[in-house]
Amino acid sequence: MAEKDVQRKEVLRKIYLFSGLDDGALNDLVRLALKRSFPRGATIFEEGAPAQGFYIILAGQVKLVKSSPDGKEFILRLVGPGETFAEAAVFAEGPYPVTGVALEDSYTLFFPKEPFLRLLSNSPPLTRNMLATLSRLLFHLTRQLEDLSLKEVSARLAQYILEQCLKQHGRIAPDLTFELPTAKTQLAAYLGTIGETLSRTLARLKASGVIDEDKGRITINNPAILENLAGGSKYHK
């Protein structure tokens, strides 16, 4: 196996969708994977276009968006390195349900739909992983809809801060610092608000001493208050 294929195999081994697969299955996936790069601002696929496959991000960031007739965007997901996107489209007979746009120069592996489905039919472990992945996506979208319907912007922002701290540090504790992984304009769209409201909410959290924030760099001072704002202590680690 070529060195680049060995590297790809190690990348795939760490992806949730491919966790627990044996070397043979991983080798098959490596042979399917096509490297695709997208400059910042590039449209990866458009809502309504035929679904041709799904992607893994190696580096960069992608937003998955729905647009209203008047051009307003709603971001369903912000996808970063090590995450898959558009995998739900693999099972759909219809088109991509959202538009994918690169927020940064992004490097991906692309898995064509039909060859992947053939591989899936011969691999029960991969089938189980795919079902689990789709269940996680459904949970994410259901919770997002619930949050947008029932929670204030401050609660949504507190939840996002806690999730990012947990994602980047593996725990939540006072004095932990992390970078917001996306621009504030994109974060506002993801949280279902506008930039001015997000800036005011961040300023209030900072003024009350709950966090410190400087140019997108967040330090958590009081995780308990953030947890209460987010609706409970489920993030406590």
N, C-alpha and C positions, 0 to 999 in steps of 0.2 A: 504494500500500500504506500502511495506517495506521501511525502511529508505533509503536504497541504491537506490530504485526506485524513491523516492521523489527527491533525489539528481540528478539522471539522468534526471528527468523531468525538473528540473530547468536549467540544462545545455542545454537541447534541446530547451528550450524556448528562449534562447539567440542566437541560431544559425539562420542565415539569412534564410536558407532553410525552417525552421519551424516557422518563425515569424508569429504571428497573429493566430496560430492554437488554437482551443479550448482545454479544458482539456481532452475531450474524445479522440481526435486525438493524443494528446501528450501521453496519457496513452497507446494507441495502439502502438505508436513508441517505447515507453519504453519496451514494451513486445517483440518487434522485436530485440532490440539492444543486441548485444553480445560484451562483453568486450574482447579486444585482446591487448596484449602487445608485443612489439618488441624491442630487444636490439639494441644498436647502431651498424650500419652496416648491419642489417638484411634486406633481400629482402622481402618486403611485398607481392608484386606480380610482375611477369615478363611480359614484353611486349610479346604479342602473346599467353599468357595463357588465358583460358576461363574466361570471366568477371563474377564474382560470386556475386558482390555487391559493396557497397561503404563505406567510413569511415568518422568519425569525430575524429579529434585529441583533446584529453583532455589535454595532456602534451607531450612535445617533438617537434620534427621537422622532416618533411619528404620531400625528393626531388623526383620530377617526371621527369624522364630523357628519352631521346632518345639517342641511341648509334649508331655510324657509324661502318661500317665493320672493320675499323682499330682501334676501341676501344675508339674513341673520344666521350666524353659525351657532350650533350647539355641539360641544365636544363630548362624545360618549366615552372615549378612552384616550389617555396619553400613554403611549407604549414606549418602553425603553429597552436597553440592552438585555438580552437573555429572555425576552418575552416574545410570544407568538401573536400574530394578528391575522384576521380574515379567515381563521380556521373554520368558523361556522359556515362560511360560504362553500367549503368543500362538500358538505352534505346537501346543500341547497340546489335545487334545480334552476332557481332563478338567478338574478344578477347580484352583484355586490350591493348590500343594503346601505352602505355608507361610502364616503369618500376618504381615501387615505392620502395624507399630505406629509412630506418630510419637513419637520421643524428645524432640523439641522442636516448637515451632510450625513447621510445615513447609509450604512452597509448592511446588507441582508442576505439571507439564504432563502431562496424561493423553491417551494415544493409544488410542482404541477399537479393539478387536481386528479386526472385520470390515473396516472401511474401511482399516485399516493393511495387512491382508493383500492387499486389492485393489491398493493402491499398490505393495506389495512385488512382486506378480506382474508388474508393468510396469516394474520398475527393477532390472536386473541389478546395478548398483553397490550399491544398498541391500541386495539379497539377499546379496551377498558380505560386506558389513559385518555383517549380522545373523548369518551363519554364523560369522564371526570373533568376534563378541561372545559367542555361545553357546559357542564353543570356549574362550574366556577364562574364562567362568563354570565350565565343566566342569573346567578346569585348577585354578581356585581351590578348588572343592569337593573335588577329588581330593587336592590338597596339604593342605587342611584336615583331611581324614580321616586322611591319613598322619601329620600332625603330632600329632593327638590320640592316635593309636595308638602312636606311636614316640618322641615327644619329651617331655621333662620340662617342667613349667610354666616354669622359668627359660629354657629354649630357646625356647618359644613366645612368652614376653614379650620376649626379646631380639629375636626376629624382628619382632615387632609394632613395637617401638620403632624399629628400623632402617627398616622400611617407611614409618612415619609421618614420620620425618625426611626420607626420600627424597621422599615425596609432597609435603611442605610446603616443602622447601627445594630440591628437585631434585638434592641431593647429600648425602653423609654425610661429616662431618668433625668433629674435636674442637671443643667450645665452641658447637656449634649448639644452639639452644633452640627448643622447640615445645610447643604445648598438646596434651594428650591430647584427642582430639575427642569423647570420650564419658565418661560417669561411670564410676567404677571398678567399680561393681556390674555395669554392662552389659559392661564390658571383661572382667571375670572370667567372665561367662557365655559371652562370645565365645571366650575362651581355654580353655573347658572346665574351669574350676576354681571356687573360691568366693572371696568377698571377702577373707577372712582370709588365705588362701594367697597371693593376689595381693599384699596389703599386706606380708606377710613377704618375699616375693620382691623386691619393689621396695626394701624396707628393706635387704636383703642387698646388692643392686647398689649402693645408695647408700653403705652402710657400707664397701664395698670400693673406693669411689672411681670406679667405672665410669660412674655417672651421678650427677647431682644431681636431686632431685625435691622440689617444693614445691607442694602443692595442685593437682596435675595438670599442673604445668609441668615439663617434662623438659629437662635439659641433658646432652648426651652428652660425657663426658670421655675415654673410651677406646673408640672404635668397633671397634678390633681385637679386644678381648675380647668385645664384643657379637657380632661376626661369628663368633668361634669358638664361642660359646654357641649361636648360631643354626644352626650346622652347617656353616660354611664362609665363604668370602670373596666370595660371589656378589653381596653388596650393596655391595662397595667401588666407589666412584666417584671 
